[in-house]
Amino acid sequence: MRKTNRALNRARRLVPAVALTAALVGGGAVTATPAFAAAGPLSLTVHAPAVVGFAGGPVEFTEHIGNPGDQGTSVVLDFEIESDLGTPPNALSLDYFSDMTGGWLPVDLKARSEGNRLVNAGGTGKVTVPAGGTDVRLRLGVPMGKPHDGATNGGTGPNLAFRTAVKGWWQDSPVEPPLNDTHVINVEGITNGVSGVPATAVAGGAPIEFDAVLRNPTPSAYTNLGNVLFTDRHARVEVRGADGTWTVLAPVTTEAEPPAGFYLDGRNSSAAPGSSQTKRVRVSYPADMPQGATELNPCVFVNEGDGTPFRGTTMCSPGATVRVVAPEPKPTTMPAPTGTPESTGTPAPTPSTGSNGSNGSKPQPGGDAPAAQQAGDVTRAPAAPAASAPAAPAGDAPAAGDRPVGGHLASTGADSDRTGLIAGVGALLVGAGAGAFFLARRRRTS
């Protein structure tokens, strides 16, 4: 009897439960879920970049939210970016990709000070985490201002502390256990520099050549970029193109800058992530350039103002010093030539004479002896006998005004001895003839 009553009571309790279950299933709705079908516990994995570019474009990365359950849930992501206290407004940017809108949405960052650090904080909208988890796409940048309105001072480096917290979509549904992550992200910049610069340049002379190198070691892309070389505003700066031709660059000057800036790639150029560009440059200085040291200084400007060159986020690198020297003076006298005796003016050697003292050369006009005779071979012509020399008529004697001074004819060289001898013999013959004429006349008279 007792066994029968217990069975009846068990049947009474079972029939309502079965009927209720059948009714719910037949209606197509399940209002309760077994405990093992709940979401969670969730997990967070952040794939933050190691480096972002200072004043460069944003770098994309993902954060994975894991969900091992078979039911989806919704969360929000809260972020804090900690940087130096001198970080200017609009220096940081953070965006997330929204599945609801199908595009990128900015995270509205609000700044607050914490000690000697500045914290920019903000969060996403609702993020749906299906069963199995999801990736949230983010991109972080350090633009240092808006396009064409970059900050001219301040900084964010050398690193950022990037913190992420996962919270429930509803304030009364916290995520348990709490999910937080902190990553340190370095901030590095684009650089330019010069290499192979000669130590001296000649004023008014040939140009000097060297390389200008622009390096972007960061994963950020750079736009609105100015790759500038500063030097004396009177210099001539040229860049060699890919086809080997040289292009003269226009100097850009401002009131505050005595030197001129030369844009090696033009204004608003760009540099891809992880890239390196080399330009061959040559510089010449005018002839009236003051002698002494002059500088070659490379700088990079990002987000310059449209009408204000050299105003933007500025990154300069060590340059080079060139000493401008005067050209070498030109020689004022011609150097003595060397070569054959004819070219130096040295007289040609006289051929040696034979045993008879004759060198085979013809006598000079007027009966002159050969000009070159050895000292021991000089032979004077014998004087003609007085009887054989005809007496000069008395009327043929030269007038006093026609006689040479001192009774001698001018002579040079070896002829002077023979001329004097002939003149003396002539005078002797003239005197003898006059004496004979006088004696003959006297005899006739007597």
C-alpha positions in Angstrom: 0.0 0.0 0.0 2.8 2.4 0.9 4.6 1.6 -2.4 1.5 2.4 -4.3 1.0 5.8 -2.6 4.7 6.8 -3.3 4.3 5.9 -7.0 1.1 7.9 -7.3 2.7 11.0 -5.7 5.7 10.7 -8.0 3.4 10.6 -11.0 1.4 13.6 -9.9 4.7 15.7 -9.7 6.0 14.5 -13.1 2.9 15.1 -15.2 2.8 18.9 -14.7 6.5 19.2 -15.5 6.2 17.2 -18.7 3.2 19.1 -19.8 4.9 22.4 -19.2 7.9 21.3 -21.2 5.8 20.1 -24.1 3.9 23.3 -24.1 7.0 25.5 -24.3 8.6 23.4 -27.0 5.4 23.4 -29.1 5.2 27.2 -28.8 8.9 27.6 -30.3 10.4 29.7 -27.5 12.9 28.8 -24.8 13.0 31.2 -22.0 15.8 29.5 -20.0 19.2 28.5 -20.9 21.2 25.8 -19.2 24.1 27.1 -17.1 26.8 25.5 -19.4 25.6 27.6 -22.3 26.5 31.0 -20.7 29.3 33.3 -22.2 32.7 33.5 -20.6 35.0 33.6 -19.1 36.4 36.1 -21.6 40.1 36.6 -22.4 42.1 39.5 -23.9 45.2 39.4 -26.2 46.7 42.7 -27.5 48.9 42.6 -30.5 50.2 46.2 -30.1 52.9 47.6 -32.4 56.4 47.9 -31.0 56.9 51.3 -32.7 54.9 54.1 -34.1 56.2 57.0 -36.1 56.6 60.4 -34.6 54.3 62.8 -36.6 53.6 59.9 -38.9 50.5 58.0 -39.9 48.6 55.6 -37.7 49.7 51.9 -37.3 47.0 49.3 -37.4 46.9 46.3 -35.0 44.3 44.0 -33.4 43.1 43.0 -29.9 41.5 39.6 -29.6 38.7 39.0 -27.2 38.2 35.3 -26.6 34.9 33.7 -25.7 35.0 29.9 -25.0 31.2 29.7 -24.5 28.5 29.1 -27.0 26.6 32.3 -26.4 27.6 35.8 -27.6 27.9 38.9 -25.4 28.6 42.6 -25.8 31.4 44.6 -24.3 33.2 48.0 -24.6 36.9 48.7 -24.7 38.3 51.5 -22.6 41.8 52.9 -23.4 44.4 55.1 -21.7 47.5 56.4 -23.5 50.1 57.8 -21.1 52.8 60.1 -22.5 55.1 63.0 -21.5 53.5 66.0 -19.9 54.5 68.2 -22.8 52.3 66.4 -25.3 50.4 69.0 -27.3 46.7 68.8 -28.2 45.9 66.6 -31.2 49.2 64.8 -30.8 47.6 61.4 -30.4 45.0 59.5 -32.5 43.2 56.3 -31.9 40.5 54.7 -34.1 38.6 51.4 -34.1 36.8 49.6 -36.8 33.0 49.3 -36.2 31.2 46.3 -37.6 28.0 48.2 -37.1 28.9 51.0 -39.4 31.5 49.2 -41.6 34.1 51.9 -41.2 36.6 53.5 -38.9 35.4 55.5 -35.9 37.6 57.8 -33.8 38.0 57.3 -30.1 37.3 60.6 -28.4 40.3 61.1 -26.1 40.2 63.3 -23.0 43.4 64.5 -21.5 44.2 64.6 -17.8 47.5 65.1 -15.8 48.8 62.5 -13.5 52.0 63.6 -11.8 54.6 64.3 -14.5 52.6 62.4 -17.1 49.7 63.1 -19.4 46.9 60.6 -19.8 44.5 60.6 -22.8 41.5 58.3 -22.1 38.5 57.2 -24.2 36.5 54.1 -25.2 34.7 52.4 -28.0 31.1 51.8 -28.6 29.4 48.4 -28.2 31.5 45.5 -29.4 29.8 42.2 -30.0 31.8 39.2 -29.0 30.2 36.0 -30.6 30.9 32.5 -29.3 34.5 31.7 -30.0 35.6 35.3 -29.7 36.4 38.2 -32.1 39.2 40.5 -33.3 38.9 44.2 -32.7 40.8 46.3 -35.3 42.5 49.4 -33.9 45.0 52.0 -35.2 47.2 54.2 -33.1 49.1 57.3 -34.3 51.2 60.2 -33.1 50.3 62.8 -35.8 51.4 65.7 -33.7 48.6 67.8 -35.1 46.2 68.0 -37.9 47.1 68.0 -41.6 49.1 71.1 -42.6 48.9 72.3 -39.0 51.6 70.3 -37.2 52.9 71.1 -33.8 56.2 73.0 -33.8 57.2 71.9 -30.2 56.4 69.5 -27.5 56.8 65.7 -27.7 55.4 62.3 -26.8 58.5 60.2 -26.4 60.4 58.3 -26.2 57.5 55.8 -25.5 53.8 55.5 -24.7 52.1 53.3 -22.1 49.0 51.9 -23.8 46.4 50.3 -21.6 43.2 48.4 -22.5 40.3 47.4 -20.2 37.3 45.2 -21.2 34.0 46.1 -19.6 30.4 44.9 -19.9 28.1 46.7 -22.1 25.7 47.4 -19.2 27.1 49.0 -16.1 25.5 46.3 -13.9 27.1 43.5 -15.9 30.8 43.7 -15.2 33.2 41.3 -16.8 34.5 38.7 -14.3 37.4 38.3 -13.9 38.5 41.9 -15.0 40.4 42.0 -18.3 43.3 44.6 -18.5 46.5 44.8 -20.6 49.4 47.3 -20.7 51.9 47.6 -23.5 54.9 50.0 -23.9 55.1 51.4 -27.5 58.2 53.2 -28.6 58.0 56.5 -30.6 60.6 56.9 -33.3 60.9 59.5 -36.0 61.9 59.8 -39.7 65.4 61.1 -40.3 67.5 62.6 -43.0 71.2 63.2 -43.3 74.2 63.8 -45.6 77.2 61.6 -46.3 80.4 61.9 -48.3 80.5 65.7 -48.1 83.9 67.1 -49.2 85.8 69.2 -46.7 86.3 72.2 -49.0 84.7 73.9 -51.9 86.2 76.5 -54.2 84.4 79.8 -54.6 83.4 80.1 -58.2 84.7 76.6 -58.8 83.3 73.2 -59.6 80.4 71.9 -57.4 80.9 69.4 -54.6 78.9 66.2 -54.7 77.5 64.1 -51.9 74.5 61.9 -50.9 71.4 63.0 -49.0 69.6 60.0 -47.4 66.0 60.0 -46.1 65.2 57.0 -43.8 61.9 56.0 -42.3 62.5 53.1 -40.0 59.0 53.1 -38.5 55.8 51.3 -39.6 54.1 54.6 -40.1 53.6 56.2 -43.5 54.6 59.8 -43.8 52.7 62.4 -46.0 52.8 66.2 -46.1 56.6 65.8 -45.8 59.3 68.3 -46.5 62.9 66.9 -46.9 65.0 70.1 -46.8 68.7 70.9 -47.0 69.7 74.3 -45.6 72.8 76.1 -46.8 73.9 79.6 -47.9 71.1 81.3 -49.8 73.5 82.2 -52.7 74.5 78.6 -53.3 73.4 76.6 -56.3 71.9 73.3 -55.3 71.1 70.6 -57.8 69.6 67.1 -57.5 70.2 64.2 -60.0 67.1 62.4 -61.2 66.7 58.8 -62.0 67.5 59.5 -65.7 70.9 61.1 -64.7 69.9 64.7 -65.4 70.5 67.4 -62.9 67.7 69.7 -61.7 68.4 73.1 -60.2 66.3 73.6 -57.0 64.8 76.9 -56.1 65.9 78.4 -52.8 63.2 79.1 -50.2 63.9 81.8 -47.7 62.0 83.4 -44.8 62.5 86.6 -42.8 63.9 84.8 -39.8 66.3 82.4 -41.6 69.4 83.8 -43.2 70.2 80.5 -45.0 67.9 79.1 -47.7 66.1 75.8 -47.6 66.1 73.6 -50.7 63.3 70.9 -50.9 65.1 67.8 -52.2 61.8 66.0 -53.1 59.5 69.0 -53.4 56.8 70.0 -50.9 54.2 67.6 -49.6 56.3 64.5 -50.5 55.9 61.1 -48.8 57.8 58.2 -47.4 56.6 54.6 -47.1 57.0 52.6 -43.9 60.4 51.0 -43.5 61.8 52.9 -46.6 65.1 54.5 -47.4 65.7 57.1 -50.2 69.1 58.4 -51.4 69.5 61.6 -53.5 72.7 62.6 -55.2 73.2 66.3 -54.6 75.7 68.8 -55.8 76.3 72.3 -54.4 78.4 75.2 -55.8 79.2 78.6 -54.3 79.6 81.9 -56.2 83.0 83.5 -56.8 82.2 86.3 -54.4 81.3 83.9 -51.6 83.1 84.9 -48.4 85.9 82.5 -47.5 85.5 80.4 -44.4 83.1 77.7 -43.0 79.6 77.2 -44.2 77.0 74.7 -43.1 74.9 72.0 -44.8 72.0 71.2 -42.4 69.3 68.6 -43.2 65.8 68.8 -41.6 62.5 67.1 -42.1 59.2 69.0 -41.7 55.8 67.3 -41.4 52.4 68.9 -41.9 53.8 72.3 -42.8 51.4 75.1 -43.3 50.4 75.8 -46.9 51.8 79.3 -46.8 54.3 79.0 -44.1 57.4 76.9 -45.1 59.5 75.4 -42.3 56.6 75.5 -39.8 55.4 72.1 -38.7 56.7 69.2 -36.7 60.5 69.5 -37.1 63.2 66.8 -37.0 66.8 67.9 -37.8 69.9 65.8 -38.1 73.6 66.6 -37.7 74.9 68.1 -40.9 78.4 68.9 -42.3 80.7 71.9 -42.4 82.3 72.9 -45.7 85.2 75.4 -45.9 84.9 77.7 -48.8 88.4 78.6 -50.2 89.7 80.9 -52.9 90.7 79.5 -56.3 94.4 78.9 -56.8 96.2 81.9 -58.5 97.0 81.6 -62.1 100.8 81.6 -63.0 102.0 85.1 -64.3 105.2 83.8 -66.2 105.6 81.0 -68.6 107.9 78.3 -67.4 111.2 77.8 -69.3 110.6 75.2 -72.0 112.8 72.2 -72.2 113.8 70.3 -75.3 116.1 70.7 -78.3 118.9 73.4 -78.5 116.8 75.3 -81.0 114.0 75.7 -78.4 116.3 76.8 -75.6 118.4 79.3 -77.6 121.7 77.4 -76.9 124.0 77.7 -79.9 124.7 74.6 -81.8 128.2 73.1 -81.3 130.8 74.1 -84.0 132.0 71.2 -86.1 135.6 70.3 -85.3 138.2 71.5 -87.9 140.8 69.4 -89.6 144.6 69.7 -89.4 144.7 72.6 -91.9 142.4 74.8 -89.8 139.6 74.9 -92.4 136.0 74.1 -91.3 134.6 74.0 -94.8 132.5 77.1 -94.3 132.3 79.8 -97.0 133.8 83.2 -96.2 131.4 85.9 -95.3 130.8 88.8 -97.7 133.4 91.5 -97.5 136.3 89.0 -97.0 135.5 88.3 -93.3 137.2 85.3 -91.9 135.1 82.5 -90.5 133.4 83.5 -87.3 134.4 80.5 -85.3 138.1 79.4 -85.3 140.1 77.7 -82.6 142.5 80.0 -80.8 145.6 78.1 -82.0 144.4 78.0 -85.7 144.0 81.8 -86.3 146.1 82.7 -89.4 146.5 86.2 -90.5 146.7 87.0 -94.2 150.3 88.3 -95.2 150.6 92.0 -95.9 150.9 92.9 -99.6 154.3 94.3 -100.7 154.4 98.1 -100.8 155.5 98.1 -104.4 152.5 96.1 -105.5 149.9 98.3 -103.8 148.7 101.1 -106.1 149.2 104.6 -104.9 146.0 106.4 -104.2 145.7 109.7 -106.1 146.0 112.8 -104.1 142.6 113.9 -105.1 140.9 110.7 -104.0 141.7 111.0 -100.4 138.5 111.2 -98.3 137.4 114.5 -97.1 137.9 115.4 -93.4 134.2 115.2 -92.7 134.1 111.7 -94.3 136.9 110.3 -92.3 136.0 108.2 -89.2 136.8 109.7 -85.8 140.4 108.9 -84.9 141.3 107.8 -88.4 140.0 104.2 -88.0 136.9 102.4 -89.4 134.6 100.8 -86.9 135.1 97.0 -86.7 134.1 94.1 -84.7 135.5 90.7 -83.8 138.5 89.3 -85.6 138.2 91.9 -88.4 139.5 94.7 -86.2 143.1 93.5 -86.4 143.2 93.2 -90.2 141.4 96.5 -90.7 144.0 98.3 -88.6 146.8 96.6 -90.4 145.5 97.5 -93.9 144.9 101.1 -92.8 148.4 101.5 -91.6 149.9 100.0 -94.8 147.8 102.3 -96.9 148.9 105.4 -95.0 152.5 104.3 -95.5 152.1 103.8 -99.3 150.4 107.2 -99.6 153.3 108.9 -97.8 155.9 107.2 -99.9 154.2 108.1 -103.2 154.0 111.8 -102.1 157.7 111.9 -101.3 158.7 110.4 -104.6 156.6 112.9 -106.5 158.2 115.8 -104.6 161.8 114.6 -105.4 161.1 114.2 -109.1 159.6 117.7 -109.4 162.6 119.2 -107.6 165.0 117.6 -110.0 163.2 118.9 -113.0 163.2 122.4 -111.6 167.0 122.3 -110.9 
